[in-house]
């Protein structure tokens, strides 16, 4: 079952269970995917769904941060609930320890010695970890090791 099929199935289940928060979040996700399909005249595959999920998760995290700074706990809570629903469809991410080991190995393989080599290391890591790691965390670890 593709990710999109799973999302549609979960939407139906949320509608039957009268789970409005999940229903609305999944409808928003499906709408974004459909918009992508129409704009690019392609059928969405798992890579499109994953890219859309990442984009929406990043938006939610940014909104939560802004709402917390602005003292809007009510709006922050809504975004957190949406984030929980969206996170269910993301693939399992690498642990921080695994990323740390991979960064150390890559730095030694490439012979990187300072901050000027960060682009080279990040380029190599992006190709090897793909979607299985948070690239923000990878970048932070690389920066710490190269400084």
N, C-alpha and C positions, 0 to 999 in steps of 0.2 A: 504494500500500500504506500503510495507516494505521500509526501508531507501534506500536499494540498488536499488529497482525499481524506487524510486524517483530520485536517482542520475542518473540512466540510462535515464530516461525521460528528466531530465534537460540537460543531455549531448546532446541529440537529438535536444532539443530546442536551445541550444547554437550553435550547428552546423548549424542549419537553419538560425539563426540570425547572423551568421558569427562573433560570440563573441569568438575570439581566446583565450583570457586569461582564460575565464571560461571553454572553451572546453579543453584546455591543462591541467588545474588543475583537472578537473573531470576525464580525461583520466589517469592522474597520480594516482589519488585515486583508480580508478577501477583496475588499474594495481597492486597496492599494495594489494588490496583485493583478486584478482585472484592469486597473488603470495602466499598469506597465504593459500588459498584453495588448491593449488597444493602442497605446502610444508607439510601441515597437513592432506591432503586427506579428507577434510570435505567441506560441503557447508557453505558458509558464512551466518550467521544470523545477526540480528541487533546488537548483542553484539560484534561480530567480526568487523562489520562496525564501531561501536562506538569506539572500541579500536584502530582501524586503524586511525580513524579521530583524536583521542586524540594524537596519536604518531606523525601524520603529523603536527598537530597544534603546538605541542611542538617544533618540528623541525623548523617550520617557525618562531616561536617567538625567538628561539635561533639564527637563522640566521639573523633576523632583528636586534637583539642586536649587533651581531658581525659586520654586515655591517655598522651600525650606528657608532660603535666605530672606524671602519676602514675608515670612510668618504666616503663610497660607497652608496650614497643616491639613485642612479639609481637601484642598486640591491636590496636595502632595499624596494623600492617602489614595485618591482615585487613580493617580498615575502609578503608584506602587502596586495596586491591584491589577492594573492593565499589564504591568511589567511581569508580574507573576504568571499571568495567562500566556504571555508571549514567550517567556523563558521555557515553557514546557516543550516547545517545538525546536529549540536549539539543540544541536548535537552536543554530546558530552565534551567538555573542554578539558585541555591538559591542565594538570595541577601545576602549582607554582614551582614545586621541586623539580618536576619533569622539564619545565621550561628553563629553569636555572641550569640543569645539567646540559640541556641542548645548547644553550647560549655559551656555556663554558667550552663545550666541545667545538662549536662552530668558530669561536674566537681563536682557539688554538689551531684549528685546521687552516683558517685563512691567514693566520699570523697577524691578526689585528693587534695594534699596540696603543691606540689612543682614540680620542673623540673623532678625529678625522676619518677613521675607518668605520664609523657607525653606519653610514649608508651602505657600505659593502656588506657588513654583517647583517643588517636588517633585510637587505635584498635577498640574501641567501636564505635567511630564516623564513621570510614570507613564502618563498617557494617550497620550503620543506614542511612547514607546519600547516599551511593552507588555512582552513577554517576551524581548525581544532584548538586554536589558542587565541587568547585576547591579545591583539597586537599592541595595545596600549601598555599592557603588563610586560610584554616582550621588550618593547622599547625602553621601558623604565629599567628593566634588569640589564639590558645591554649598556645603557648609559652608566649605570652604577659600576659595571665591570670594566668599562673602558676609561673611566675617569681616574 
